[in-house]
Amino acid sequence: MALYTYNRKLAQAVWWNILLLTIGAFVMAVAVQAVAAPHGLLSGGLMGAALLVWYGTGALTVPVLYLLICLPVYLWGWFFVGRRFLLYTAYGSGMTALFGMFINFTIPVTSELYAGIVAGVMTGAAAGIMLRTLGSAGGTDVVAVALKERWNIPIGQFTFGVNFVLFLLGAFFMPFDTIILSMIMMFIQAQVLEYVLSMFNKRKLVMIISEQGEAVCEAILVSQPFGATMIRGKGAYSGGNREVLVTVTTNTVLKQLENLVFDIDPHALFIVENTFYVSGGQFSRKSYA
């Protein structure tokens, strides 16, 4: 329980959020400056818009263009999303641009396909790390969150629409093979992002069916920080009364919970399922306020 409480406090700590945003920004900057840009790849969101402008005009640099495009979006977001979320997000974007200004090397990947894979993995990992904070990776996330909060427009649909328009514009003056490779990169990025988020947010949903449900429930409430819900049931074959307990725990304490249950009721049924998103109750909920 002490470890769980510490983790919740850590997730709210300013220094921890700044650290994750800084790491994510550095990885993102390397991916764009040292992999995507040298191979002419087009990413999504405002970073993709910055790349598109740079490919078309050659003006300034990608980090500077990205920062210039982000500024009006963040000024708009100041009135429509939470200030804490916006400030953390702006910090992440600013650090991405700052790191990008000092990255003058290229990762030696000669194959265009391999470059797309590397860029997709790196940008996905970076975005996932930054989304584990009280902010985000920036760019269109600010607009997407505002639309979600005000009009319940799904974030995924909005992001897809923006990227669709972006790739459509890119198709007018970029090789079609590059557009396809960029789409592959974006697909890999989305998969890696989901994987990174699930690494931090994976939980175990446990169902316990027992004739001594109340005793098991009391033991769980004493030893586990997550609590439990008890549902009254009845055996279909025996007709005897049963209690069905539902709780959510982590993989590190799962075996401890299993031993606890069978010490009280050796005949209990212990069912475990993976769950990748738990919000509310004793679990922290990311707020954009």
C-alpha positions as CSV (number, residue, x, y, z in Angstrom):
1,M,0.0,0.0,0.0
2,A,2.9,2.4,0.8
3,L,4.4,1.7,-2.7
4,Y,1.0,2.4,-4.3
5,T,0.6,5.7,-2.4
6,Y,4.2,6.7,-3.4
7,N,3.5,6.0,-7.1
8,R,0.4,8.2,-7.0
9,K,2.3,11.0,-5.4
10,L,5.1,10.6,-7.9
11,A,2.7,10.8,-10.9
12,Q,1.6,14.3,-9.6
13,A,5.1,15.6,-8.8
14,V,6.3,18.5,-10.9
15,W,9.9,17.2,-11.2
16,W,8.7,13.8,-12.4
17,N,6.5,15.2,-15.1
18,I,9.2,17.6,-16.2
19,L,11.7,14.7,-16.3
20,L,9.4,12.5,-18.5
21,L,8.6,15.4,-20.8
22,T,12.3,16.2,-21.2
23,I,13.2,12.6,-22.0
24,G,10.3,12.3,-24.5
25,A,11.1,15.6,-26.1
26,F,14.7,14.6,-26.7
27,V,13.8,11.2,-28.2
28,M,11.2,13.0,-30.4
29,A,13.7,15.6,-31.6
30,V,16.3,12.9,-32.5
31,A,13.6,10.9,-34.4
32,V,12.5,13.9,-36.4
33,Q,15.9,15.6,-37.0
34,A,18.2,12.6,-37.3
35,V,15.8,10.1,-39.1
36,A,12.6,11.5,-40.5
37,A,13.8,14.8,-42.0
38,P,16.9,13.4,-43.7
39,H,14.8,10.7,-45.4
40,G,12.0,13.1,-46.4
41,L,9.4,11.4,-44.3
42,L,6.2,13.1,-43.2
43,S,4.9,12.7,-39.7
44,G,1.5,13.6,-38.3
45,G,0.1,16.6,-36.4
46,L,1.8,19.9,-36.2
47,M,5.3,18.3,-36.5
48,G,4.2,17.0,-39.8
49,A,2.9,20.4,-40.8
50,A,6.3,21.9,-39.9
51,L,8.1,19.2,-42.0
52,L,5.7,19.9,-44.9
53,V,6.5,23.6,-44.8
54,W,10.2,22.9,-44.6
55,Y,10.1,20.4,-47.5
56,G,8.2,23.0,-49.6
57,T,10.2,26.2,-48.7
58,G,13.4,25.2,-47.0
59,A,12.9,28.2,-44.7
60,L,14.2,28.2,-41.1
61,T,14.5,24.8,-39.5
62,V,11.9,22.1,-38.6
63,P,12.1,22.8,-34.8
64,V,11.7,26.6,-35.3
65,L,8.8,26.1,-37.7
66,Y,7.2,23.6,-35.3
67,L,7.4,26.1,-32.5
68,L,6.0,28.9,-34.6
69,I,3.0,26.7,-35.7
70,C,2.4,25.6,-32.0
71,L,2.3,29.1,-30.6
72,P,-1.1,30.3,-32.0
73,V,-2.5,26.8,-31.1
74,Y,-1.4,27.2,-27.5
75,L,-2.7,30.8,-27.3
76,W,-6.1,29.5,-28.4
77,G,-5.9,26.5,-26.0
78,W,-5.3,28.9,-23.1
79,F,-9.0,29.7,-23.1
80,F,-10.3,26.2,-23.8
81,V,-8.2,23.6,-22.0
82,G,-6.8,23.4,-18.4
83,R,-3.9,25.6,-17.7
84,R,-1.8,22.9,-16.1
85,F,-2.2,20.6,-19.0
86,L,-1.4,23.3,-21.5
87,L,1.7,24.5,-19.6
88,Y,3.1,21.0,-19.3
89,T,2.3,20.4,-23.0
90,A,3.9,23.7,-24.0
91,Y,7.0,22.8,-22.1
92,G,7.3,19.5,-23.9
93,S,6.9,21.2,-27.3
94,G,9.4,23.9,-26.4
95,M,12.0,21.3,-25.3
96,T,11.4,19.3,-28.5
97,A,12.1,22.4,-30.6
98,L,15.1,23.3,-28.4
99,F,16.7,19.9,-28.6
100,G,16.1,19.9,-32.4
101,M,18.1,23.1,-32.8
102,F,21.2,21.4,-31.5
103,I,20.8,18.0,-33.3
104,N,23.0,18.2,-36.4
105,F,23.8,14.5,-36.9
106,T,22.0,11.8,-38.8
107,I,21.4,8.3,-37.7
108,P,23.1,6.1,-40.3
109,V,20.2,4.2,-41.7
110,T,20.5,3.9,-45.5
111,S,17.3,1.9,-46.2
112,E,14.2,4.1,-46.5
113,L,12.0,1.3,-45.1
114,Y,14.3,0.9,-42.1
115,A,14.3,4.7,-41.6
116,G,10.5,4.7,-41.5
117,I,10.5,1.8,-38.9
118,V,13.1,3.5,-36.7
119,A,11.3,6.9,-36.9
120,G,8.0,5.2,-36.1
121,V,9.4,3.4,-33.1
122,M,11.2,6.5,-31.7
123,T,8.3,8.9,-32.2
124,G,5.8,6.4,-30.8
125,A,8.0,5.8,-27.7
126,A,8.5,9.5,-27.2
127,A,4.8,10.3,-27.5
128,G,3.9,7.5,-25.1
129,I,6.4,8.8,-22.5
130,M,5.0,12.3,-22.8
131,L,1.4,11.1,-22.5
132,R,2.3,9.5,-19.2
133,T,2.6,13.0,-17.7
134,L,0.0,15.6,-16.8
135,G,0.6,17.0,-20.3
136,S,1.1,15.5,-23.7
137,A,3.4,15.5,-26.8
138,G,1.8,18.7,-27.9
139,G,0.6,19.9,-31.3
140,T,-2.9,18.9,-32.3
141,D,-3.4,17.2,-28.9
142,V,-4.4,20.6,-27.5
143,V,-7.1,21.1,-30.1
144,A,-8.2,17.5,-29.8
145,V,-8.6,17.7,-26.0
146,A,-10.5,21.0,-26.3
147,L,-12.9,19.5,-28.9
148,K,-13.4,16.4,-26.8
149,E,-14.1,18.4,-23.6
150,R,-16.6,20.8,-25.3
151,W,-18.3,18.8,-28.0
152,N,-17.3,15.2,-27.2
153,I,-15.6,14.8,-30.6
154,P,-13.4,11.7,-30.3
155,I,-9.7,12.5,-30.2
156,G,-8.8,9.6,-32.5
157,Q,-11.2,10.8,-35.2
158,F,-10.0,14.3,-35.1
159,T,-6.3,13.2,-35.2
160,F,-7.1,10.9,-38.1
161,G,-8.8,13.8,-40.0
162,V,-5.9,16.2,-39.5
163,N,-3.3,13.6,-40.6
164,F,-5.5,12.7,-43.6
165,V,-5.5,16.3,-44.8
166,L,-1.8,16.5,-44.1
167,F,-0.9,13.5,-46.2
168,L,-3.3,14.6,-48.9
169,L,-1.4,17.9,-49.2
170,G,1.9,16.2,-49.2
171,A,0.8,14.0,-52.1
172,F,0.8,17.0,-54.4
173,F,4.6,17.6,-54.3
174,M,6.1,14.5,-52.6
175,P,6.7,11.1,-54.2
176,F,3.8,8.8,-53.6
177,D,6.2,6.1,-52.3
178,T,7.3,8.5,-49.6
179,I,3.7,9.2,-48.6
180,I,3.1,5.4,-48.3
181,L,6.3,5.0,-46.2
182,S,5.2,7.9,-44.0
183,M,1.9,6.2,-43.4
184,I,3.7,3.0,-42.5
185,M,5.8,5.1,-40.0
186,M,2.6,6.6,-38.5
187,F,1.1,3.1,-38.1
188,I,4.2,1.9,-36.3
189,Q,4.2,5.0,-34.2
190,A,0.6,4.4,-33.1
191,Q,1.3,0.8,-32.2
192,V,4.4,1.6,-30.2
193,L,2.6,4.5,-28.4
194,E,-0.2,2.1,-27.3
195,Y,2.5,-0.4,-26.1
196,V,4.4,2.2,-24.1
197,L,1.2,3.3,-22.4
198,S,0.1,-0.2,-21.6
199,M,3.5,-0.9,-20.0
200,F,2.7,1.7,-17.4
201,N,-1.0,1.2,-17.1
202,K,-1.4,-2.6,-17.2
203,R,-3.5,-4.0,-14.4
204,K,-5.0,-7.3,-13.4
205,L,-8.7,-7.7,-13.1
206,V,-9.4,-10.5,-10.6
207,M,-12.7,-12.3,-10.0
208,I,-12.9,-14.5,-6.9
209,I,-15.8,-16.9,-6.4
210,S,-15.9,-18.3,-2.9
211,E,-18.3,-19.5,-0.2
212,Q,-16.3,-17.4,2.3
213,G,-16.5,-14.2,0.3
214,E,-16.9,-11.9,3.3
215,A,-13.8,-13.2,5.0
216,V,-11.8,-13.0,1.7
217,C,-13.1,-9.5,1.2
218,E,-12.1,-8.3,4.7
219,A,-8.6,-9.7,4.1
220,I,-8.3,-7.9,0.8
221,L,-9.5,-4.6,2.2
222,V,-6.8,-4.9,4.9
223,S,-3.9,-5.9,2.7
224,Q,-4.7,-4.3,-0.7
225,P,-4.8,-0.6,-1.6
226,F,-7.3,-1.1,-4.4
227,G,-10.4,-2.4,-2.5
228,A,-12.9,-4.9,-3.8
229,T,-16.6,-5.2,-4.8
230,M,-18.7,-8.1,-3.6
231,I,-21.6,-9.5,-5.6
232,R,-24.0,-12.0,-4.2
233,G,-24.4,-15.2,-6.4
234,K,-25.7,-18.7,-6.4
235,G,-24.1,-21.9,-7.7
236,A,-25.9,-23.2,-10.7
237,Y,-25.3,-26.8,-9.9
238,S,-25.2,-26.9,-6.1
239,G,-27.7,-24.1,-5.5
240,G,-25.4,-22.9,-2.7
241,N,-24.7,-19.3,-1.9
242,R,-21.6,-17.8,-3.4
243,E,-19.9,-14.4,-3.2
244,V,-18.2,-13.0,-6.3
245,L,-15.4,-10.6,-5.5
246,V,-14.1,-8.2,-8.1
247,T,-10.8,-6.3,-7.6
248,V,-8.1,-4.7,-9.6
249,T,-4.5,-5.2,-8.7
250,T,-1.0,-5.1,-10.3
251,N,1.2,-8.0,-11.5
252,T,3.7,-7.5,-8.6
253,V,1.2,-8.3,-5.9
254,L,-1.0,-10.8,-7.9
255,K,0.7,-13.9,-6.4
256,Q,0.3,-12.4,-2.9
257,L,-3.4,-11.9,-3.5
258,E,-3.8,-15.5,-4.8
259,N,-2.1,-16.9,-1.7
260,L,-4.3,-14.8,0.5
261,V,-7.5,-16.1,-1.1
262,F,-6.5,-19.8,-1.0
263,D,-5.3,-19.5,2.6
264,I,-8.9,-18.6,3.6
265,D,-10.8,-20.7,1.1
266,P,-8.8,-23.6,-0.6
267,H,-11.9,-24.3,-2.8
268,A,-12.2,-20.7,-4.2
269,L,-12.1,-20.0,-7.9
270,F,-9.5,-17.4,-8.8
271,I,-9.9,-15.8,-12.3
272,V,-7.4,-13.3,-13.7
273,E,-7.7,-11.1,-16.8
274,N,-5.4,-8.4,-18.2
275,T,-6.9,-4.9,-18.4
276,F,-5.1,-2.0,-20.0
277,Y,-7.1,1.0,-18.7
278,V,-8.4,1.7,-15.2
279,S,-9.5,5.1,-14.2
280,G,-11.4,6.5,-11.2
281,G,-11.9,5.2,-7.7
282,Q,-8.6,4.6,-6.0
283,F,-6.9,4.9,-9.4
284,S,-5.6,8.2,-10.7
285,R,-7.5,9.8,-13.5
286,K,-5.7,12.1,-16.0
287,S,-7.3,15.4,-15.9
288,Y,-7.0,18.2,-18.5
289,A,-8.3,20.8,-16.1
